[in-house]
Amino acid sequence: MDRNPSAQTARVRTAIFPVAGLGTRFLPATKATPKELLPVLDTPLIQFAIDEARAAGIERMVFVSHPSKSAIERYVRADEELEATLRERGKARLADMLSDNALDESETQIRFVMQDEPLGLGHAVLCAKDHVLPGPVAVILPDDLILGEPGCLSEMIDAYDPQKAGHMVATMQVDEEAVSSYGVLDATGRDGALILAKGMVEKPAPEDAPSRQAVVGRYVLSGKIFDDLEGLPPGAGGEIQLTDAIAKAVDGEGLCGFRFTGTRYDCGSKAGMLSATLAVASEDTEYHAVVGRTVEAADVAVTAAE
Ligand code: UTP
């Protein structure tokens, strides 16, 4: 038993995976295949996100999905029939891989909640409210792929200290002209990997941006986030924005950014997905003959965007 009550309440036990979006940037691919199941080589984006949450010791995973995206639940849960068929056909290694990937209820609790209409990321997180364990929660956007060891969420949970800031958002430095694509921190100082902040602005024009610290898809949020999301009016793009609820709590809960060590790929965009695929392929000798020089060019592009 944990004797320190404050450590107990600060433990991050739940991860929310919002996966109900329309994925319009990937149409027509996403007409019948959820964006979160698009693969980097052979591994769907959702699998990378699940692995990251597992490595961070998450006990409960809440997937906020849409009725038209039932393939996500099918992917996440074990498929014993397929595994048995693979074993019968002498493909035990593939069956073992599927079995390892599938979430096992005895190890990790799984909940599926439906967001019937994609009303925004903030609304998706609010849909998870009744399914989270007590304490702060993590939010992982699977289309933001962050590669590196340790995983971004593990790093964030290690660094999370509600005494310093109840809300922590993953941030990376972007070029000035890129700030208008992100939420941007109003930074006040630095404490190791933490960037102390007094606010956050959604998609500012470069001349109005308070910093170049852009928020990407990993969050550790105080449980109070649900109160702040409740009744929040639609913000930018007519959507209920998670950023607005985080910004609302700056004075009470406190806010900081976290500079993770891995490399982030925006796999919600075609260019990001292509960069991620080339980066992963370049790590495997099987593909060296195919990627060759192309990888060097892609590495340059990714580094330039950081
Ligand atoms: P995005 O804004 O990148 O996803 O949301 P999108 O809306 O599906 O994609 P585009 O812009 O139309 O191409 C980031 C994550 O939040 C989820 C998405 O599924 C994605 O994983 N999301 C977004 C929701 O679950 N609900 C929403 O209402 C919006």
Boltz pocket constraint, residues with backbone or C-beta under 6 A from the ligand:
constraints:
  - pocket:
      binder: B
      contacts: [[A, 17], [A, 18], [A, 19], [A, 20], [A, 21], [A, 22], [A, 23], [A, 24], [A, 25], [A, 26], [A, 35], [A, 36], [A, 64], [A, 115], [A, 117], [A, 118], [A, 119], [A, 120], [A, 121], [A, 123], [A, 124], [A, 141], [A, 142], [A, 143], [A, 268]]
      max_distance: 6.0
